[in-house]
């Protein structure tokens, strides 16, 4: 996300603004109700934050951080999929450990 200040894939921005919250939710493919259920708050709170009215608590911001890291991890694995398949075919392997090839994929 362009609005996030990232270090090692972790959001270093202590506040989550309305755009960052909305972008995270959309990146996950979730509705406001889905996000509310996941972080155990009300849909009204999500609506309020996405409207730029009020700020989520530290606990909620920490949950956003966790979701952001999970989304980043999934994104990296999805992007690596085609390269991993090529390596499998090349080496005639049926499965491959993502951690063992992550350096090759990122280069």
C-alpha positions in Angstrom: 0.0 0.0 0.0 1.4 3.3 -1.0 0.2 5.1 2.2 2.0 2.7 4.6 5.5 3.2 5.8 7.0 -0.3 5.6 10.1 -1.8 7.1 10.6 -5.5 6.4 7.0 -5.7 5.3 5.7 -4.3 8.6 3.7 -1.1 8.8 5.7 1.4 10.8 2.9 4.0 10.8 1.5 4.1 14.4 -1.9 5.4 13.1 -4.2 3.9 10.6 -6.1 6.5 8.6 -9.3 6.0 6.8 -7.7 5.2 3.4 -5.3 2.6 5.0 -8.2 0.9 6.7 -10.3 0.8 3.6 -7.4 -0.3 1.4 -6.5 -3.2 3.8 -10.2 -4.3 3.9 -10.5 -4.2 0.1 -7.1 -6.0 -0.4 -8.5 -8.8 1.8 -11.7 -8.8 -0.3 -13.8 -8.3 2.8 -16.9 -6.2 3.5 -17.0 -3.9 6.5 -19.1 -6.6 8.2 -16.4 -9.2 7.5 -13.6 -7.0 8.9 -15.7 -6.2 11.9 -16.3 -9.9 12.7 -12.6 -10.6 12.2 -11.4 -8.0 14.6 -14.4 -8.3 17.0 -15.8 -4.8 16.7 -19.0 -3.4 15.2 -19.6 -2.7 11.5 -20.5 0.9 12.6 -17.0 1.3 14.0 -15.5 0.3 10.7 -17.8 2.7 8.9 -16.8 5.5 11.3 -13.0 4.9 10.8 -13.3 4.6 7.1 -15.2 7.9 7.1 -12.3 9.5 8.9 -14.2 10.0 12.1 -12.3 8.8 15.1 -9.3 6.4 15.4 -9.2 2.7 16.3 -7.8 1.7 19.6 -4.2 0.4 20.0 -5.6 -3.2 20.2 -7.5 -2.7 16.9 -4.5 -1.1 15.2 -2.4 -4.1 16.3 -4.9 -6.4 14.7 -4.7 -4.3 11.5 -0.9 -4.8 11.6 -1.4 -8.6 11.9 -3.8 -8.6 9.0 -1.5 -6.5 6.9 1.4 -9.0 7.5 -0.9 -11.9 6.6 -2.0 -10.2 3.5 1.6 -9.5 2.5 2.6 -13.1 3.1 -0.3 -14.4 1.0 0.5 -11.9 -1.8 4.1 -13.0 -1.9 3.1 -16.7 -2.1 0.6 -16.0 -4.9 3.1 -14.1 -6.9 5.7 -16.9 -6.4 3.2 -19.6 -7.6 4.1 -19.5 -11.3 7.9 -19.5 -10.6 7.5 -22.3 -8.1 5.5 -24.4 -10.7 8.3 -23.8 -13.2 10.9 -24.9 -10.8 8.8 -28.0 -9.9 8.5 -29.0 -13.5 12.2 -28.3 -14.2 13.2 -30.5 -11.2 10.3 -33.0 -11.7 9.1 -32.4 -8.2 5.6 -32.8 -7.0 5.9 -30.3 -4.1 8.4 -27.6 -3.2 9.1 -25.8 0.1 8.4 -22.1 -0.5 11.0 -21.1 2.1 13.7 -23.0 0.2 13.1 -21.2 -3.1 12.1 -17.8 -1.9 15.5 -16.3 -2.6 15.4 -17.7 -6.2 12.0 -16.3 -6.8 12.7 -12.8 -5.5 15.7 -12.4 -7.7 
